[in-house]
Structures are given as structure tokens and as C-alpha cells.
């Protein structure tokens, strides 16, 4: 047999070709089966097989992917795995490289939930910017839930205790095939025919299957489009549904939804009391401050009042007059003392004082003589003494001595 070497392939080429064909042509897929040959390697990778009645498929679940596991898988568990078929080129074996693993049974519902959650999240229906604000003081609350369930009674009891408002129930089944459609009709009714301030949509806890109507895509879009703010209250605290993510507010239980829908009147009363006290204190401080300002302004105004200005000027004038009087009195006293001294000095120098000491004045025709040269014979002179005067006639004249004839006056 003649062989064309151009048509001869190596084992590696064959395995690589098979790998390319398989990995390129087969997309991600879900595979359900029972776990066998389970090994959780110390590296963190998980190696196992999926089997059914007829076949076995080798699988690898790498550490980076299996960190999100919500349960501990073991041999014999029936699971659903999401992954991609890959070929290990070295040995020529193919396997399923697992990205996610879910327990079978609830696995299908969980996959549907995850797919819808991812889809709506990508569209932005869960973003906070679209959330409507729950009114602080609603006057009416609409409830969409079963009329026979405990949820409606829980909501009524909480609202009546906290902050009594008008409550309107739209009865709807909250599990089963028609549940989502009935809830949608309830939302439409309150939005178009009977508007309320806030809506509570929900039910009590249950299994994933019982709660799955709240994972309906049409219901999620209706909640998103509602003009009335919606509080989702589905299941217990550990349960989440698509309605929880798209609603304006999520409550873990119906009772909690009632608490979020209305305020607590006791807290309001206490808050109002605190605000009143704070307002009273602030008002008192404000008026006290303003009173002080007014007093200061009044004092300043009084200082500028004409009457007070005149009073102040009058006081200043009185002080000035008093000061002037004191100064004048002191000046006069000083001058009087000086004058008295001068007077005494002048008096000592007065001719009358000299006369008292034995001197006399000689006057000729009202002229006081101080030289003999001014006297002639037969002149009649007036002699003035301290205690009287007389007239004398000049009988003789000498240069140094004159003889005077006295006549007593």
C-alpha cells in the first residue's frame, strides 16, 4: 500500500483538530447527572464525573469558578452543571469544564431565576436611580396579596398599631400558574382606577416553587412601570425574588413592609415633642438675644436723644462753670494776695506813712517842693504833717538852712 505522506497526521495534530472542532462548534450547555468519582484536590480544583443510566462524562470544576458554590457536593448528588466541552490535547480526552453547579430539582428554577435577573439587571431595572421614594406620611396603602393568608392580617395589625391609614386590599393568588397575572392586574387597578399613596405586594414564606410567581418577567416590568411606589414583601428574610430587586423598596417580611410603609406615631409624637422643646429653647434664646440687642439699641438711642444730649451738655456746662468759678476764685485769691502784698509795700512807701514818722511835706501853690531853690523870701508855704497842716511865710533864706515863720492853721 502506497501512503501519501502529505495526508499523514501526527497524534497531536489529530487531537488539536478534534479539540478545535469540538470547542468551536459546541456552545455552553447545561448537563444534568449524578456525581461520581468526586475529588476535591488540595489545589482547590474539583474533579468528578457526571453519569446517568447509560453514560459518564468527565468534568473539571476549577477553583476560581467553584468559590461561588452554595452547597457542598458529594458522590450520589444529582446536579445540573453549566459549562463548556473542552479537549485535553495531551491525552485526547474530552471533558466538561464547569462554570456553575446547582442541585437538581431546584436547579432548573434557579437557572431561570439567574437568567432573568441577569437580563433585567443588564437593562437597568434594578438601578437605584429608578427607585421612587416611599412617602413619609401616606394617607392610603394598597395591598396586593391573598385575602386568606396571614400576610394581610400582619400588615393590617402593624399599620393600625403604628399609624392608622386607609387600607385597601386587592385579593390575588400568590402562588401557582395564574398568580403573576392576578398580581399584575392588581397593580394596574391601583395605578388606573383606584390610586393610593403606596403599594405592598407580597406574601408569607414558602418554597422556591411557591414563590416563583414573583420571578415572572411581566410582573417585574409592571412593578418597574408603576407610578405608585411599591414595597416588595415576599417570603422570609433569606428569600429574594426578582420582584424584590425591581421594587422601589424591599422588605424581608409583610410585617416589615407595613413598618416601612407608614411611620410610627409614637416615634412621631416623641420627635414632635423634641422638636417643640428644641423650637421653644431656640425661640427663647432668639428672643433673649433680640431683647439684648433692643436694650443696646435703646441705650444707644437714648444717648442720641436731644433731651439727653442737652442734659449731657448742661452737665458739661455746669462742670465747666464750676471749673471756671474755681479757677476764677483761685485766680482772684492769688491776685488779691499779691495785691495785698503790693498794697502793703506801696503803703510803706506812701508819704503819709513818712509823715507819721516825723516827716512833713512843703507845698507851694499845690506844688510839692523838694529843693530850697524853689523857695523865695516872703513865699507862703503850706506845711503838711501827719495830723494836720499849717501855713508859713519865708523870712530868711540860706542855701543850707531856711528860717521859717510858722502860722498855725
C-alpha angles and dihedrals in degrees: 000000000000115000124202105223091207088067095049115102131195121238090249092053091050093049091046091050092049090048092052093047095048099041094045097046102041116067126200111302142182116242123190122201149120120281117247135165090022117188126172101197122212088243087068095251119125121219121190145131132245115218140177131179094294112023149029129217122197115227138189123198108192121215096248090058101038094056087086094060112131095196140034109254119212140176111293096027115131109225143166116230127196113206150111131269110245134177123227097220097200095062099021092236123136126215143171113259101209122217099173137013127197132177111259117249097036088034095084093050091046091052091051089048093050093047093051092044091052092046096050092042090055088052090053098243091135097051117123092228089072095050115112119221117253107234114249096220109027120184096201136026126199121208126199110191143097114310090217100045128099092243096077092049091048091051093047093049094049094046094047090051098044108034118345111225135154111286123200122189124206104193115222136159110253101200136038137046099311098038097097092049092051092049089050090053089051092054090048091049095054092043096050111020109023113021119199132179097248138005129217114201119183153074141229125282127296145142123306089257092052093049096043095097086073088062092064114129095217091051091049091053092047090053089049092050095047116120089206117075110252128209113201114214108174124156128324130321095278094051122092127182135181088256089060092056097046098041121097090243133011123216122190093221138012090252090054089049089056090051090051093046097057135027124245110257091208091055089045091051091049091045092048089050091051091047090049091051091046091048091047092050092045091047092049091050091046094051092043089053092047091046089054090049091049091050090050091048090046091052091047090048092048089053089055095044111118091231092052091043090052089045090052092046090048090051090048089048091050090050090049092048091048090048091047091048091049091047092046092047092049091047092048091047090050092046092044090053092048091046091051090052091048090045091054091046091048092046090054087054094046117116089230090062089050090051089055089057092057101277125124139195126236115207127185115193092338090312119116112227123218101167134054088225089075092060126085132185115277090020113145111224132188116228116205121200131178092260102033147328141251141187124246134185122219110239099165136018128202127172093242103020132033126195111223127195109214129218117190115228 
